[in-house]
Amino acid sequence: MANIKSQKKRNRQNEKRRMRNKAVMSDLKTAMKKAEKAAAAGEPTDDLYRAAQQKIDAATSKGVLHPNNAARKKARLASSLKTN
């Protein structure tokens, strides 16, 4: 456990950020899984794909995802929906 006051504050900040990032990533993963599941079932995926893209963009703008990571996720999602 930290003894220094600034490190205690830093630990609190890091924990808040971790929980916020965890929530963003959880929403993102859920949206991607819904789109992939609908594509596998042969259902229309336009709205779900758009929602997943928006979640990816939101995570990128909040700094949770690196821009290249976001681009890779979008490309892989699009190609998986296209093949199904």
C-alpha positions as CSV (number, residue, x, y, z in Angstrom):
1,M,0.0,0.0,0.0
2,A,1.2,3.5,-0.8
3,N,2.4,5.8,1.9
4,I,2.8,8.9,-0.2
5,K,-0.2,11.1,-0.5
6,S,0.2,11.8,-4.2
7,Q,0.5,8.1,-4.9
8,K,-2.7,7.4,-3.0
9,K,-4.5,10.0,-5.2
10,R,-3.0,8.5,-8.3
11,N,-4.3,5.0,-7.2
12,R,-7.8,6.4,-6.8
13,Q,-7.6,8.1,-10.2
14,N,-6.3,5.0,-11.9
15,E,-9.1,2.9,-10.4
16,K,-11.8,5.3,-11.6
17,R,-10.3,5.3,-15.1
18,R,-10.0,1.5,-15.1
19,M,-13.7,1.1,-14.2
20,R,-14.7,3.6,-16.9
21,N,-12.6,1.9,-19.5
22,K,-13.9,-1.4,-18.5
23,A,-17.5,-0.2,-19.1
24,V,-16.7,1.2,-22.5
25,M,-15.0,-2.0,-23.6
26,S,-17.8,-4.2,-22.3
27,D,-20.4,-2.2,-24.3
28,L,-18.1,-2.4,-27.4
29,K,-17.7,-6.1,-27.1
30,T,-21.4,-6.6,-26.6
31,A,-22.3,-4.6,-29.7
32,M,-19.7,-6.5,-31.8
33,K,-21.0,-9.9,-30.6
34,K,-24.6,-8.9,-31.4
35,A,-23.7,-7.9,-35.0
36,E,-21.7,-11.1,-35.5
37,K,-24.5,-13.3,-34.1
38,A,-27.1,-11.6,-36.3
39,A,-24.9,-12.2,-39.4
40,A,-24.5,-15.8,-38.5
41,A,-28.3,-16.2,-38.2
42,G,-28.8,-14.5,-41.6
43,E,-30.6,-11.5,-40.1
44,P,-30.1,-7.9,-41.4
45,T,-27.1,-6.4,-39.7
46,D,-27.1,-2.8,-41.0
47,D,-28.2,-1.2,-37.7
48,L,-26.2,-3.5,-35.5
49,Y,-23.1,-2.9,-37.6
50,R,-23.6,0.9,-37.4
51,A,-24.0,0.6,-33.7
52,A,-20.8,-1.4,-33.3
53,Q,-18.9,1.1,-35.4
54,Q,-20.2,4.0,-33.2
55,K,-19.1,2.2,-30.1
56,I,-15.6,1.6,-31.6
57,D,-15.4,5.3,-32.5
58,A,-16.5,6.4,-29.1
59,A,-13.9,4.2,-27.4
60,T,-11.3,5.7,-29.7
61,S,-12.3,9.2,-28.9
62,K,-12.2,8.5,-25.2
63,G,-8.7,7.1,-25.5
64,V,-9.7,3.6,-24.6
65,L,-8.6,2.2,-28.0
66,H,-5.7,3.2,-30.2
67,P,-6.8,4.5,-33.6
68,N,-5.1,1.6,-35.4
69,N,-6.7,-0.9,-33.1
70,A,-10.1,0.7,-33.9
71,A,-9.5,0.5,-37.6
72,R,-8.5,-3.1,-37.4
73,K,-11.7,-4.0,-35.4
74,K,-13.9,-2.2,-37.9
75,A,-12.2,-3.9,-40.8
76,R,-12.5,-7.4,-39.3
77,L,-16.1,-6.8,-38.3
78,A,-17.0,-5.6,-41.8
79,S,-15.3,-8.6,-43.4
80,S,-16.9,-11.1,-41.1
81,L,-20.4,-9.6,-41.8
82,K,-19.7,-9.6,-45.5
83,T,-18.8,-13.3,-45.6
84,N,-21.8,-14.3,-43.6
